[in-house]
Amino acid sequence: MVMEALGVAKYHESLNASTRYSFRMSEYKAPHAAEKAVRYGSHQDTNMLSVVCQNEVEGLEVHARDGDWIVVEPSPTSLVVMAGNALRAWTNDRVHAPFHPITVSGDVTRYSAILFAVPNFKIQAPDELVDDKHPLRFRPHNNEDFIRFWVSEIGTQHEDKLKAYCGV
């Protein structure tokens, strides 16, 4: 749907064939307190997409492009899909990769199951997404190299790690 909306659906098959998937179960311990405790600080994902299944415990907040913070209400029948920085770079910043922390309060532990779509290709915006109105925002890069930067001493000093790593 995203690729169709951006007019680059012809790349779907090749990107899909070069994407690997990683699954993780996460546990965020209950703080046994009324005030919120940060269990995972505000960050952007490094991958293309993250699909999150949450238990009934609130904790995921998403920073929208317009600046609003949205508390994602857990639902047993819904999944949360978030873009990561790889998709942000590939779409030349047309798709927003939101910052999102995990905070919990109360006496119930939060659990989530997360499926990550991880690029196994060079991240480079297609020519169709670069023009005078949308100049190139990020240099082509390898996602594994970006992840190494993301966790490095220099990378951890930057809020927008993608822009610091390969921003134009």
C-alpha positions in Angstrom: 0.0 0.0 0.0 2.8 2.5 0.9 4.7 1.7 -2.3 1.5 2.0 -4.4 0.7 5.4 -2.8 4.2 6.7 -3.5 4.1 5.4 -7.1 7.0 2.9 -6.7 5.1 -0.4 -6.5 7.4 -1.8 -9.2 10.1 -2.2 -6.4 7.9 -4.3 -4.2 9.0 -7.8 -5.3 12.7 -7.0 -5.3 12.6 -5.4 -1.9 10.4 -8.2 -0.5 12.9 -10.9 -1.8 15.8 -9.0 -0.1 14.1 -8.6 3.3 14.6 -10.9 6.2 12.5 -11.1 9.3 13.4 -11.2 13.0 11.0 -12.0 15.8 11.4 -10.9 19.4 9.4 -11.3 22.6 9.8 -8.4 25.0 9.1 -8.1 28.7 8.9 -4.8 30.5 8.7 -5.4 34.3 6.0 -3.7 36.3 7.4 -1.0 38.6 4.8 -1.5 41.3 4.3 2.2 41.4 1.7 4.6 40.2 4.2 6.8 38.3 5.5 5.8 34.9 8.9 4.1 34.7 10.8 4.1 31.4 11.6 0.6 30.4 12.9 1.4 26.9 13.9 5.0 26.1 12.5 6.9 23.1 14.0 5.6 19.9 13.3 5.0 16.2 13.5 1.5 14.9 16.4 0.8 12.4 14.4 -1.6 10.2 11.8 -1.2 7.4 8.7 -2.1 9.5 7.9 -3.3 12.9 4.7 -5.2 13.7 3.8 -5.2 17.4 1.3 -7.3 19.3 0.8 -6.0 22.8 -0.7 -7.5 25.9 -3.3 -5.5 27.8 -0.8 -3.3 29.5 -0.3 0.3 28.2 3.1 1.6 27.6 3.8 2.3 23.9 3.7 6.0 23.0 4.3 7.2 19.5 5.6 10.7 18.5 3.6 11.7 15.4 5.1 13.8 12.7 2.9 16.7 13.7 4.6 16.7 17.2 1.7 15.1 19.1 2.4 12.1 21.4 -0.1 9.3 20.9 -0.7 6.6 23.6 -1.3 3.4 21.7 -4.2 1.6 23.5 -3.6 -2.1 23.7 -6.1 -4.3 21.9 -6.3 -8.1 21.8 -7.5 -7.9 18.2 -5.1 -5.2 16.7 -1.5 -5.0 15.7 0.6 -1.8 15.6 2.7 -1.3 12.5 5.5 1.3 12.6 7.9 2.4 10.0 11.6 2.3 10.8 14.5 4.4 9.6 15.3 2.1 6.7 11.9 2.8 5.2 12.3 6.5 6.1 15.5 6.6 4.1 14.3 4.5 1.3 11.2 6.7 0.8 13.4 9.8 1.0 11.7 10.9 4.3 8.2 10.7 2.9 7.4 8.0 5.4 7.8 9.0 9.1 9.7 6.7 11.4 8.3 7.7 14.8 10.2 8.0 18.1 8.6 5.7 20.6 9.4 4.9 24.3 8.0 2.1 26.4 6.9 3.3 29.8 4.9 1.2 32.4 3.2 1.8 35.7 1.3 -0.3 38.2 1.7 -3.9 39.1 1.3 -5.7 35.8 4.2 -6.6 33.6 3.9 -5.6 29.9 4.7 -8.1 27.2 4.9 -7.6 23.5 5.7 -9.8 20.4 7.5 -7.9 17.7 8.2 -8.9 14.1 10.8 -6.8 12.3 11.2 -6.5 8.6 15.0 -6.1 8.2 16.5 -4.9 4.9 19.2 -7.0 3.4 19.9 -4.6 0.6 21.5 -1.2 0.1 19.1 1.5 1.3 18.8 4.1 -1.5 15.8 6.2 -2.4 14.5 5.4 -5.9 14.9 8.1 -8.5 11.1 8.5 -8.6 11.2 9.8 -5.0 13.9 12.4 -5.5 13.0 15.7 -7.3 13.2 19.4 -6.9 10.4 19.4 -4.4 11.9 16.4 -2.5 15.7 16.7 -2.7 17.7 13.7 -1.6 17.7 13.5 2.2 19.9 10.5 2.9 23.0 9.1 1.2 22.8 5.4 0.2 23.9 3.1 2.9 24.0 -0.4 4.3 21.6 -1.0 7.2 24.0 -3.2 9.1 26.6 -0.3 9.0 23.9 2.1 10.2 23.1 -0.2 13.1 26.8 -0.3 14.1 26.8 3.5 14.1 23.4 3.5 16.0 25.0 1.6 19.0 28.4 3.3 18.8 29.6 5.9 21.2 29.3 8.6 18.5 25.8 7.3 17.4 24.3 7.3 20.9 25.1 11.1 21.2 22.6 11.9 18.4 18.8 11.9 18.7 18.2 11.5 14.9 20.8 8.8 14.3 19.9 8.4 10.6 20.4 12.1 9.8 23.7 12.0 11.7 24.9 8.9 9.9 23.9 9.6 6.3 21.9 12.8 6.1 22.5 15.1 3.2 
